[in-house]
Amino acid sequence: RGDHGPGAWREESFAHQGEVARRLRPAHKMADPVKSKLQVQLRGLVDDCIDKHLSASAIFFADKLVALSKEPGSPEQETPDVADFYRLAQSLFFSGQYRRCLHLLRSEPPLLAFRQFRYLGAKCLAKSSLWDECLQMLGEEEADLAERLQEAPSLRDGQMKYESILSLLRGQAYDALENRPRAVHWYKQALLHDPYCYDAFEKLIDNHMLTSKEEADLLASLKFSSDYESWVALMYSCRTKKYEQLDAVAARLEMLEGPVVPSSKSTCNIKGSSDLIACKADYYYQRGDFLKSYEITKSLLEKDPYMMSCLPVHLAAALELRKKNELFLRAHKLVEEYPEKAVSWFAVGCYYFCIRNYDSARRYYSKATTLEPTFAPGWLGFGNAFAAQDESDQAMAAYRTASRLFEGCHLPALCIGMEYQRTNNYPLAHQFFTQAEAICPHDPLVYNELGVLAYKKKEYDVAEQHIRKAISLLAKPLTEAWEATIVNLGHILRKQGHYLQAIEWYERALALCPRSAATFSALGFTYHLQGEYDLAIENYHKSLGLKQDDSFTAEMLTRALDYAGLHFNTDTIVPEG
């Protein structure tokens, strides 16, 4: 079978079984050449069946192999070969016969001294959702585990460390029991034991278990074997929260996509990697460039239409762009092919949210969270659907659940603050905005909302500080998504009497979104306050040309015309275009 077949490491792992193996097996008699030859053939056959996913064949021949490997004598003294016994246990596990596999392992208690066997037994318990028994088999404490479980000899290069996968399984058990602090601890331990344990990293990141600072501290603590593997660290950093340094994330993405330079830490070009492309799409989404993000995800899904990790960003970008046809087709396909996946029903919810059928959107977002309670986009969408209909109590209930489940995500606290702000409960709004800031101090949206809150409280100096902080955190060049933040700064400066600066910021906002009736109205009002009636009238006209039923702009236009010594009937206004 060669040195790299699936059975190669089994032989190596159990070749030197030490004191435990000597206790397990009596002294060998002279080997039977015919029997030995048959055993070698059967081992190769079982390994090949496992490779080819022929579960029934693997179990059939592994059972005969175990029977052949037992020493003759009384039934109490018959003990199978360790590697052959492991083949049979794995064959049962791969066929989905978890309880039978567990019973087989427990039939030979001394074998559970090996980590391989104990891990396989714990996996069987996990697959059977017996989480307390799973933790009991793994052991409660790491020190105790190290004392009780013996490590088989080192496996060949390129294999995961058993300390890491045992910690991962323990974290999954605590996660299933909703003990988040212990789950986080063991996921971190899994990464510290082996930084290549991506399963643990994915759990921590996708389930928002860490704050921005905790993510950065964890990445800094991971030890890779050499600079030649630093691309893994770059990839991990691109998967974490991107608010703090969008420009730095862009540089890392460029390093991973660029040519290999011997003097550089980037030692491989993984430009075609689906994960890297998904990271880039998420980067553009965080920047507010929804069109670019959508184009990237659409191209990726054409190449890999079932990449589930890319779908939430794709659906969110399509929703922002009001691509209702894409949402309908994508949702229909997902529900047809993956009705058990939360993201499928999330897609249906996004479609109904896009067409403003919020009752149906709520129903399908709720179904997504029922199928997968740890699906963060589903909880946020559920709350947003309530908020869109001004049902603040139900919206905040959904956001509070999300806040409890995803302690490292600041968005639930931010959304709760926005609901309190909308209902004019400013003290509680400020409390939740501050909480969101503590979790993620680099999201410009947090400071935008703090600025709006201060503006409503007529604290214009404080409002200006927050909005300028938000703008300073935005990636350059600015996108249309942040036009409202630019307009907010213009409003604040106008309230402070800084008309020239306000006009400058309004014009910047119009450069991002040139068909904004509200911005033209605000610009005209600022000129009006300056006494520049001609410019005020011009901008009022532009605003009404885009939104002719704006009563405030129509009234201010009449006043500006009166001040300019003209008389004009607003009923004669003809929209431009």
C-alpha positions as CSV (number, residue, x, y, z in Angstrom):
1,R,0.0,0.0,0.0
2,G,3.0,2.3,0.2
3,D,4.1,4.5,3.1
4,H,1.2,7.0,2.9
5,G,-1.9,4.8,2.9
6,P,-4.5,5.1,5.6
7,G,-3.2,2.0,7.3
8,A,0.5,3.1,7.3
9,W,0.1,5.3,10.4
10,R,-1.9,2.7,12.2
11,E,1.0,0.3,12.1
12,E,3.4,3.0,13.1
13,S,1.1,4.3,15.9
14,F,0.9,0.9,17.6
15,A,4.2,-0.6,16.5
16,H,5.7,0.2,20.0
17,Q,2.8,-0.3,22.4
18,G,5.0,-0.2,25.5
19,E,3.9,-1.5,28.8
20,V,0.2,-1.3,28.0
21,A,0.6,-3.4,24.9
22,R,2.6,-6.0,26.9
23,R,-0.2,-6.3,29.4
24,L,-2.7,-6.6,26.5
25,R,-1.0,-9.4,24.6
26,P,0.5,-12.7,25.9
27,A,3.8,-13.9,24.6
28,H,3.6,-14.9,20.9
29,K,4.2,-18.3,19.7
30,M,5.9,-19.1,16.4
31,A,4.0,-17.2,13.7
32,D,2.0,-19.2,11.2
33,P,3.3,-18.1,7.7
34,V,-0.1,-18.8,6.0
35,K,-2.0,-17.0,8.7
36,S,0.4,-14.0,8.6
37,K,0.1,-13.7,4.9
38,L,-3.7,-13.8,5.1
39,Q,-3.6,-11.1,7.8
40,V,-1.5,-8.8,5.7
41,Q,-3.9,-9.2,2.7
42,L,-6.9,-8.6,4.9
43,R,-5.4,-5.4,6.4
44,G,-4.7,-4.0,3.0
45,L,-8.2,-5.0,1.9
46,V,-9.9,-3.3,5.0
47,D,-7.9,-0.1,4.5
48,D,-8.8,0.0,0.8
49,C,-12.5,-0.5,1.7
50,I,-12.3,2.4,4.2
51,D,-10.7,4.5,1.5
52,K,-13.4,3.7,-1.0
53,H,-16.2,4.1,1.6
54,L,-17.3,0.5,1.4
55,S,-18.5,0.3,5.0
56,A,-20.1,-3.1,4.9
57,S,-17.1,-4.7,3.2
58,A,-14.7,-3.0,5.7
59,I,-16.7,-4.3,8.7
60,F,-17.0,-7.8,7.3
61,F,-13.3,-8.2,6.6
62,A,-12.1,-6.3,9.7
63,D,-14.2,-8.6,11.9
64,K,-12.5,-11.7,10.3
65,L,-9.1,-9.9,10.8
66,V,-9.7,-9.4,14.5
67,A,-10.8,-13.0,14.9
68,L,-7.6,-14.2,13.2
69,S,-5.4,-11.9,15.3
70,K,-6.6,-13.3,18.6
71,E,-4.3,-15.7,20.4
72,P,-5.6,-19.2,20.9
73,G,-6.6,-20.2,24.4
74,S,-9.5,-19.5,26.8
75,P,-12.0,-16.8,25.8
76,E,-11.0,-14.7,28.8
77,Q,-7.4,-14.5,27.6
78,E,-8.0,-13.9,24.0
79,T,-7.0,-10.3,23.1
80,P,-7.0,-8.9,19.6
81,D,-4.2,-7.1,17.8
82,V,-4.5,-3.4,18.7
83,A,-4.2,-2.0,15.2
84,D,-6.6,-4.6,13.8
85,F,-9.1,-3.9,16.6
86,Y,-8.9,-0.2,15.7
87,R,-9.6,-1.0,12.1
88,L,-12.8,-2.7,13.1
89,A,-13.8,0.1,15.4
90,Q,-13.2,2.7,12.7
91,S,-15.1,0.7,10.1
92,L,-18.1,0.7,12.4
93,F,-17.8,4.4,13.1
94,F,-17.6,5.3,9.4
95,S,-20.7,3.3,8.7
96,G,-22.6,5.3,11.3
97,Q,-22.9,2.4,13.8
98,Y,-21.9,4.6,16.7
99,R,-23.4,2.6,19.6
100,R,-22.0,-0.6,18.3
101,C,-18.6,0.9,17.9
102,L,-18.8,2.2,21.5
103,H,-19.8,-1.2,22.8
104,L,-16.9,-2.8,20.9
105,L,-14.4,-0.3,22.5
106,R,-15.8,-0.8,25.9
107,S,-15.4,-4.6,25.5
108,E,-11.7,-4.1,25.7
109,P,-11.2,-1.6,28.6
110,P,-7.4,-1.7,28.6
111,L,-7.4,-0.3,25.0
112,L,-9.0,2.9,26.3
113,A,-5.6,3.7,27.7
114,F,-4.7,4.8,24.2
115,R,-5.8,8.3,23.2
116,Q,-6.8,7.1,19.8
117,F,-9.4,4.7,21.3
118,R,-10.6,7.1,23.9
119,Y,-11.1,9.8,21.3
120,L,-13.0,7.4,19.0
121,G,-15.2,6.4,21.9
122,A,-15.9,10.0,22.8
123,K,-16.7,10.7,19.2
124,C,-19.3,7.9,19.3
125,L,-20.9,9.5,22.3
126,A,-20.8,12.9,20.7
127,K,-22.5,11.5,17.6
128,S,-25.2,10.0,19.9
129,S,-25.6,13.4,21.6
130,L,-24.5,11.9,25.0
131,W,-22.5,15.0,25.8
132,D,-22.1,14.4,29.6
133,E,-20.8,10.9,29.0
134,C,-18.5,12.2,26.3
135,L,-16.9,14.7,28.7
136,Q,-16.6,11.9,31.3
137,M,-14.7,9.7,28.8
138,L,-12.5,12.6,27.8
139,G,-11.8,13.7,31.4
140,E,-12.6,16.9,33.0
141,E,-9.2,18.4,33.5
142,E,-6.3,18.7,31.1
143,A,-3.7,17.7,33.7
144,D,-5.8,14.6,34.7
145,L,-6.1,13.7,31.0
146,A,-2.4,13.8,30.5
147,E,-1.8,11.5,33.4
148,R,-4.5,8.9,32.5
149,L,-4.2,8.7,28.7
150,Q,-1.1,7.4,27.1
151,E,0.2,8.8,23.8
152,A,0.9,6.4,21.0
153,P,4.3,7.0,19.3
154,S,4.6,10.1,17.1
155,L,2.7,9.9,13.9
156,R,4.2,10.9,10.6
157,D,4.5,14.6,9.7
158,G,1.4,16.4,8.7
159,Q,-1.0,14.9,11.2
160,M,-3.0,16.7,13.9
161,K,-1.9,16.4,17.5
162,Y,-4.2,14.4,19.7
163,E,-4.0,17.0,22.5
164,S,-5.6,19.4,20.0
165,I,-8.4,17.2,18.8
166,L,-9.3,16.1,22.3
167,S,-9.5,19.7,23.4
168,L,-11.7,20.4,20.3
169,L,-14.1,17.6,21.1
170,R,-14.3,18.8,24.7
171,G,-15.1,22.3,23.5
172,Q,-17.8,20.9,21.2
173,A,-19.3,19.1,24.2
174,Y,-19.4,22.2,26.3
175,D,-20.8,24.1,23.4
176,A,-23.7,21.6,23.0
177,L,-24.4,21.9,26.7
178,E,-24.5,25.7,26.3
179,N,-21.5,26.3,28.6
180,R,-19.9,29.0,26.5
181,P,-17.0,30.0,28.8
182,R,-15.8,26.4,29.0
183,A,-16.3,25.9,25.3
184,V,-14.2,29.0,24.5
185,H,-11.5,27.8,26.9
186,W,-11.2,24.4,25.2
187,Y,-11.4,25.7,21.6
188,K,-8.5,28.0,22.5
189,Q,-6.6,25.1,24.0
190,A,-7.1,23.2,20.8
191,L,-5.5,26.0,18.8
192,L,-2.7,26.4,21.3
193,H,-1.8,22.7,21.1
194,D,-2.0,22.8,17.3
195,P,-2.5,26.0,15.4
196,Y,-3.6,24.0,12.4
197,C,-6.8,22.9,14.1
198,Y,-9.1,25.0,11.9
199,D,-12.2,23.4,13.3
200,A,-11.6,25.2,16.6
201,F,-10.7,28.4,14.9
202,E,-13.9,28.3,12.8
203,K,-16.0,27.7,15.9
204,L,-14.6,30.7,17.7
205,I,-14.9,33.0,14.7
206,D,-18.1,32.0,13.1
207,N,-20.0,31.8,16.4
208,H,-18.6,35.2,17.5
209,M,-17.2,33.8,20.8
210,L,-14.4,36.4,21.1
211,T,-14.2,40.1,21.0
212,S,-11.9,41.9,18.6
213,K,-9.2,42.2,21.2
214,E,-9.5,38.6,22.2
215,E,-9.2,37.5,18.6
216,A,-6.1,39.6,18.1
217,D,-4.6,38.2,21.3
218,L,-5.3,34.6,20.3
219,L,-3.7,35.1,16.9
220,A,-0.6,36.6,18.5
221,S,-0.3,33.6,20.8
222,L,-0.4,30.9,18.1
223,K,3.0,29.4,17.3
224,F,3.7,28.2,13.8
225,S,6.6,26.0,13.1
226,S,8.4,28.3,10.6
227,D,8.0,31.5,8.6
228,Y,7.3,29.3,5.6
229,E,3.9,28.6,7.2
230,S,3.1,32.2,8.0
231,W,0.5,32.2,5.2
232,V,-1.8,30.3,7.7
233,A,-1.5,33.1,10.2
234,L,-2.3,35.6,7.4
235,M,-5.3,33.6,6.4
236,Y,-6.5,33.4,10.0
237,S,-6.1,37.2,10.4
238,C,-8.2,37.7,7.3
239,R,-11.0,35.6,8.8
240,T,-11.3,37.6,12.0
241,K,-13.2,40.9,12.5
242,K,-12.1,43.4,10.0
243,Y,-13.2,46.7,11.5
244,E,-9.9,47.6,13.2
245,Q,-7.7,47.8,10.2
246,L,-9.3,47.4,6.8
247,D,-6.2,48.7,5.0
248,A,-4.1,46.1,6.8
249,V,-6.5,43.3,5.8
250,A,-6.3,44.5,2.2
251,A,-2.5,44.2,2.4
252,R,-2.7,40.7,3.8
253,L,-5.1,39.6,1.0
254,E,-2.7,41.1,-1.5
255,M,0.2,39.1,0.0
256,L,-1.7,35.9,-0.2
257,E,-2.7,36.5,-3.8
258,G,0.6,37.9,-5.0
259,P,3.6,36.0,-6.4
260,V,5.9,34.1,-4.1
261,V,8.9,36.3,-3.0
262,P,11.7,34.4,-1.2
263,S,12.4,37.3,1.1
264,S,8.7,37.7,1.9
265,K,6.7,35.9,4.6
266,S,4.2,35.0,1.9
267,T,5.5,31.7,0.6
268,C,2.6,30.5,-1.4
269,N,0.1,32.0,-3.9
270,I,-3.4,30.8,-3.0
271,K,-5.3,33.3,-5.2
272,G,-7.7,30.6,-6.4
273,S,-8.6,29.5,-2.9
274,S,-12.4,29.6,-2.3
275,D,-11.8,30.6,1.3
276,L,-9.5,33.5,0.3
277,I,-12.1,34.7,-2.2
278,A,-14.8,34.5,0.4
279,C,-12.6,36.6,2.8
280,K,-12.2,39.2,0.1
281,A,-15.9,39.4,-0.4
282,D,-16.4,39.8,3.4
283,Y,-13.7,42.6,3.3
284,Y,-15.6,44.6,0.7
285,Y,-18.9,44.0,2.5
286,Q,-17.4,45.4,5.7
287,R,-16.1,48.4,3.7
288,G,-19.7,49.0,2.5
289,D,-18.8,48.2,-1.1
290,F,-21.8,45.9,-1.5
291,L,-21.7,45.8,-5.3
292,K,-18.1,44.6,-5.3
293,S,-18.8,42.1,-2.6
294,Y,-21.8,40.8,-4.5
295,E,-19.9,40.4,-7.7
296,I,-17.1,38.4,-6.0
297,T,-19.5,36.1,-4.2
298,K,-21.6,35.6,-7.4
299,S,-18.5,34.6,-9.3
300,L,-17.4,32.3,-6.5
301,L,-20.8,30.6,-6.3
302,E,-20.8,30.0,-10.1
303,K,-17.6,28.1,-9.5
304,D,-18.5,26.5,-6.2
305,P,-22.4,26.8,-5.9
306,Y,-22.5,24.9,-2.6
307,M,-20.0,26.8,-0.6
308,M,-22.1,27.4,2.5
309,S,-19.6,29.7,4.3
310,C,-19.9,32.2,1.4
311,L,-23.7,32.3,1.3
312,P,-24.5,34.7,4.2
313,V,-22.3,37.4,2.8
314,H,-23.7,36.9,-0.7
315,L,-27.3,37.0,0.6
316,A,-26.6,40.1,2.7
317,A,-25.0,42.0,-0.2
318,A,-27.9,41.0,-2.5
319,L,-30.3,42.3,0.1
320,E,-28.5,45.6,0.4
321,L,-28.6,46.0,-3.4
322,R,-32.3,44.9,-3.5
323,K,-31.6,42.0,-5.9
324,K,-34.9,40.3,-5.4
325,N,-34.6,38.0,-8.4
326,E,-31.3,36.7,-7.3
327,L,-32.6,36.2,-3.8
328,F,-35.7,34.3,-5.0
329,L,-33.7,32.0,-7.2
330,R,-31.0,31.3,-4.7
331,A,-33.5,30.7,-1.9
332,H,-35.6,28.4,-4.1
333,K,-32.5,26.3,-5.0
334,L,-31.2,26.1,-1.4
335,V,-34.5,25.0,0.1
336,E,-34.9,22.4,-2.6
337,E,-31.4,20.9,-2.1
338,Y,-30.6,21.7,1.6
339,P,-33.9,22.0,3.5
340,E,-32.2,21.0,6.7
341,K,-29.7,24.0,6.6
342,A,-30.4,27.2,8.4
343,V,-28.9,29.3,5.6
344,S,-31.5,28.0,3.2
345,W,-34.4,29.5,5.2
346,F,-32.3,32.6,5.9
347,A,-32.2,33.1,2.1
348,V,-36.0,32.9,2.0
349,G,-36.3,35.4,4.8
350,C,-33.9,37.8,2.9
351,Y,-36.1,37.6,-0.2
352,Y,-39.3,38.5,1.8
353,F,-37.4,41.2,3.6
354,C,-36.3,42.6,0.3
355,I,-39.9,42.8,-1.0
356,R,-40.9,44.3,2.4
357,N,-43.1,41.3,3.3
358,Y,-41.9,41.5,6.9
359,D,-44.3,39.0,8.4
360,S,-43.1,36.2,6.1
361,A,-39.5,37.3,6.6
362,R,-39.9,36.9,10.4
363,R,-41.4,33.4,9.9
364,Y,-38.5,32.2,7.8
365,Y,-35.8,33.9,9.9
366,S,-37.3,32.2,12.9
367,K,-37.2,28.8,11.1
368,A,-33.5,29.4,10.4
369,T,-32.8,30.0,14.1
370,T,-34.8,26.9,15.1
371,L,-32.8,24.7,12.8
372,E,-29.5,26.2,14.0
373,P,-29.6,28.3,17.2
374,T,-26.0,29.5,16.7
375,F,-26.7,31.0,13.3
376,A,-26.0,34.7,14.0
377,P,-27.4,36.2,10.7
378,G,-30.7,34.5,11.4
379,W,-31.1,36.1,14.8
380,L,-30.2,39.6,13.5
381,G,-32.5,39.2,10.5
382,F,-35.3,38.1,12.9
383,G,-34.8,41.2,15.0
384,N,-34.5,43.5,11.9
385,A,-37.8,42.2,10.6
386,F,-39.6,43.2,13.8
387,A,-37.8,46.6,13.9
388,A,-38.9,47.3,10.3
389,Q,-42.5,47.2,11.5
390,D,-41.8,49.3,14.6
391,E,-42.3,46.3,16.9
392,S,-39.5,47.3,19.3
393,D,-40.3,44.8,22.1
394,Q,-40.1,41.7,19.9
395,A,-37.1,43.1,18.0
396,M,-35.2,43.7,21.3
397,A,-36.1,40.2,22.5
398,A,-34.4,38.7,19.4
399,Y,-31.4,41.0,19.7
400,R,-31.1,40.1,23.4
401,T,-31.0,36.4,22.5
402,A,-28.4,37.1,19.9
403,S,-26.4,39.1,22.5
404,R,-26.5,36.1,24.9
405,L,-25.5,33.6,22.2
406,F,-22.8,35.6,20.5
407,E,-20.9,37.4,23.3
408,G,-18.1,38.5,20.9
409,C,-20.5,40.1,18.4
410,H,-21.3,43.8,19.1
411,L,-24.2,44.1,16.6
412,P,-26.9,42.8,18.9
413,A,-26.0,45.4,21.5
414,L,-25.8,48.1,18.8
415,C,-29.3,47.2,17.4
416,I,-30.8,47.2,20.9
417,G,-29.3,50.7,21.4
418,M,-30.8,51.8,18.1
419,E,-34.3,50.6,19.1
420,Y,-34.0,52.5,22.4
421,Q,-32.9,55.6,20.5
422,R,-35.8,55.3,18.2
423,T,-38.2,55.2,21.2
424,N,-36.4,58.2,22.7
425,N,-35.0,56.3,25.7
426,Y,-31.6,58.0,25.5
427,P,-30.0,56.7,28.7
428,L,-30.5,53.0,27.8
429,A,-29.5,53.7,24.2
430,H,-26.2,55.2,25.4
431,Q,-25.7,52.2,27.7
432,F,-26.0,49.7,24.9
433,F,-23.9,51.8,22.4
434,T,-21.2,51.9,25.0
435,Q,-21.4,48.1,25.4
436,A,-21.1,47.7,21.7
437,E,-18.1,50.0,21.7
438,A,-16.4,47.9,24.4
439,I,-16.8,44.7,22.4
440,C,-15.7,46.2,19.1
441,P,-14.1,49.7,19.4
442,H,-13.3,50.0,15.7
443,D,-16.6,49.8,14.0
444,P,-17.5,53.2,12.5
445,L,-21.2,52.4,12.8
446,V,-21.0,52.4,16.6
447,Y,-19.6,56.0,16.6
448,N,-22.1,57.1,14.0
449,E,-24.9,56.0,16.4
450,L,-23.3,57.7,19.3
451,G,-23.0,60.8,17.3
452,V,-26.7,60.7,16.3
453,L,-27.6,60.2,20.0
454,A,-25.6,63.2,21.1
455,Y,-27.2,65.2,18.2
456,K,-30.7,64.4,19.4
457,K,-29.6,65.4,23.0
458,K,-28.4,68.7,21.5
459,E,-24.8,67.9,22.5
460,Y,-23.3,69.0,19.2
461,D,-19.7,69.1,20.3
462,V,-19.8,65.5,21.5
463,A,-21.8,64.5,18.4
464,E,-19.1,66.1,16.1
465,Q,-16.3,64.1,18.0
466,H,-18.1,60.8,17.5
467,I,-19.0,61.4,13.8
468,R,-15.4,62.5,13.0
469,K,-14.1,59.4,14.8
470,A,-16.5,57.2,12.7
471,I,-15.2,58.9,9.5
472,S,-11.6,58.4,10.5
473,L,-12.2,54.6,10.8
474,L,-13.8,54.3,7.4
475,A,-11.7,52.7,4.7
476,K,-10.8,55.0,1.8
477,P,-12.1,55.7,-0.7
478,L,-15.6,56.1,0.8
479,T,-18.5,54.2,-0.6
480,E,-22.2,55.1,-0.9
481,A,-23.0,53.0,2.2
482,W,-21.5,55.7,4.4
483,E,-23.2,58.7,2.7
484,A,-25.5,59.0,5.8
485,T,-22.5,59.4,8.1
486,I,-21.1,62.2,5.9
487,V,-24.6,64.0,5.9
488,N,-24.8,63.6,9.7
489,L,-21.5,65.6,10.1
490,G,-23.0,68.3,7.8
491,H,-26.1,68.5,10.0
492,I,-24.0,68.9,13.2
493,L,-21.8,71.6,11.7
494,R,-24.8,73.5,10.5
495,K,-26.3,73.3,14.0
496,Q,-23.0,74.8,15.3
497,G,-23.2,77.6,12.8
498,H,-20.2,76.4,10.7
499,Y,-22.1,76.8,7.4
500,L,-19.1,76.7,5.1
501,Q,-17.8,73.4,6.6
502,A,-21.4,72.0,6.5
503,I,-21.7,72.9,2.8
504,E,-18.4,71.1,2.1
505,W,-19.6,67.9,3.8
506,Y,-22.9,68.0,2.0
507,E,-21.2,68.3,-1.3
508,R,-19.0,65.3,-0.4
509,A,-22.1,63.3,0.4
510,L,-23.6,64.3,-3.0
511,A,-20.4,63.0,-4.6
512,L,-21.2,59.6,-3.1
513,C,-24.9,59.6,-3.7
514,P,-25.8,62.3,-6.3
515,R,-29.6,61.6,-6.3
516,S,-30.3,62.2,-2.6
517,A,-33.2,64.5,-2.2
518,A,-32.6,64.9,1.5
519,T,-29.0,66.1,1.0
520,F,-30.0,68.7,-1.7
521,S,-32.7,69.9,0.8
522,A,-30.1,70.2,3.6
523,L,-27.7,72.0,1.3
524,G,-30.4,74.4,0.2
525,F,-31.4,75.0,3.8
526,T,-27.7,75.8,4.8
527,Y,-27.5,78.3,1.9
528,H,-30.8,79.7,3.0
529,L,-29.4,80.3,6.5
530,Q,-26.5,82.1,5.0
531,G,-28.7,84.4,3.0
532,E,-27.7,82.8,-0.3
533,Y,-31.2,82.6,-1.6
534,D,-30.4,81.9,-5.2
535,L,-28.3,78.9,-4.3
536,A,-30.9,77.8,-1.8
537,I,-33.7,78.0,-4.4
538,E,-31.6,76.0,-6.9
539,N,-31.0,73.2,-4.4
540,Y,-34.6,73.2,-3.2
541,H,-35.6,72.7,-6.8
542,K,-33.2,69.8,-7.2
543,S,-34.6,68.2,-4.1
544,L,-38.2,68.6,-5.2
545,G,-37.3,67.2,-8.6
546,L,-36.3,64.0,-6.9
547,K,-39.0,64.0,-4.2
548,Q,-41.8,66.3,-5.0
549,D,-44.0,65.4,-2.0
550,D,-41.4,66.8,0.5
551,S,-43.5,69.3,2.5
552,F,-40.5,70.8,4.4
553,T,-38.6,71.5,1.2
554,A,-41.6,73.0,-0.5
555,E,-42.3,75.3,2.4
556,M,-38.7,76.4,2.6
557,L,-38.7,77.1,-1.2
558,T,-41.7,79.3,-0.8
559,R,-39.9,81.3,2.0
560,A,-36.7,81.6,0.0
561,L,-38.6,82.9,-3.0
562,D,-40.4,85.4,-0.7
563,Y,-37.1,86.5,0.7
564,A,-35.7,86.9,-2.8
565,G,-38.6,89.2,-3.7
566,L,-40.2,86.6,-6.0
567,H,-43.6,85.0,-6.0
568,F,-44.0,81.3,-6.9
569,N,-46.7,78.7,-6.6
570,T,-45.3,75.3,-5.6
571,D,-48.1,73.6,-7.4
572,T,-46.4,74.5,-10.7
573,I,-43.2,72.6,-9.9
574,V,-42.4,70.1,-12.6
575,P,-40.0,67.3,-11.6
576,E,-36.7,67.1,-13.5
577,G,-36.2,64.3,-15.8
